[in-house]
């Protein structure tokens, strides 16, 4: 009898401990609701974004019309690890009550940014003044003016009741979905796509804006812009071209199974082929890959192929193919993805592997090849969905040109 009582006491104590442990763990998960997150950048500025927790293992990041689903969330004691989709970045944080304190680590580029998130705060920016200026319209923009790093862009913005959305297009891509406010005469815009965190601040007058672009906590540069409703960027079709004496593209790179793949393979003979130069770390490449994956699925039975040449920063082929597999699974890429280069993103080194090209100007770059194996067009960059009409225009031109090649 005495032995039975002791056993019951032990079971009771263990039960209480398990219950306490479960309650403790329950307190250490994300609460359902909205969080305002910030990364600390230079000049004591904060780069904010909003995410909504749907369950302890799923949250959504919001940037204007963009919603990024994050479902790789794990917990360990009082810590949380949030791995962002596709890109090799993660947030590691500890709980501070209902809030979070930690860091964003970009494994690809080996960068770390301080991170905080406040529960039950859904204001990306908290303007102190009413909007006294309006950024709606087209802005002719120059970044890092009068320096070796100078480049041009086109700002496209819409403002309603102090809320500003839009993006900056460059000759090779765009800065994705930007969202923010006009606080008096100061415009503030931000975005976070899972790896790349951007903040733009600018003083705005009726015809001019002058500001600073922050990329994470590692980079900043000035920009100036003027209103110009007629402004457009120059054509980018001639940035990359075949050297004299060449009319075709040749390469031989391994796929995920170790097979060397070339354009001379039977799979590509007598077919229209789009060669996509890209990287799993590249946001504009991600936008392009999503569109190409959809188009390929709808047209793969029409003598049409796509083959991607991946350029990866990671140091080993195994890590590179792991990133490629993750991208393929996430967005449903069913066409071949070959490893063209790893350990560096150098465009010069890639051009050495593709000596028929004058240079590789941008990731992504798309090379259009006809049924006879001849290069017919090379398109630099990709205008993502944040560019609105320009994105629609690209898709229309892409589909029309591929259709023309298929009909030959």
Beta strands, then each sheet from edge to edge (+ up, - down):
strand 1: 33-40
strand 2: 46-55
strand 3: 58-63
strand 4: 66-70
strand 5: 72-76
strand 6: 79-83
strand 7: 89-96
strand 8: 99-106
strand 9: 111-119
strand 10: 137-143
strand 11: 151-160
strand 12: 163-170
strand 13: 178-183
strand 14: 186-192
strand 15: 197-204
strand 16: 208-215
strand 17: 219-227
strand 18: 252-254
strand 19: 260-262
strand 20: 272-278
strand 21: 304-312
strand 22: 336-342
strand 23: 365-369
strand 24: 375-380
sheet 1: 4+ 3- 2+ 1- 9+ 8- 7+ 6- 5+
sheet 2: 10+ 11- 12+ 13- 14+ 15- 16+ 17- 10+
sheet 3: 18+ 19-
sheet 4: 22+ 21+ 20+ 23- 24+
end
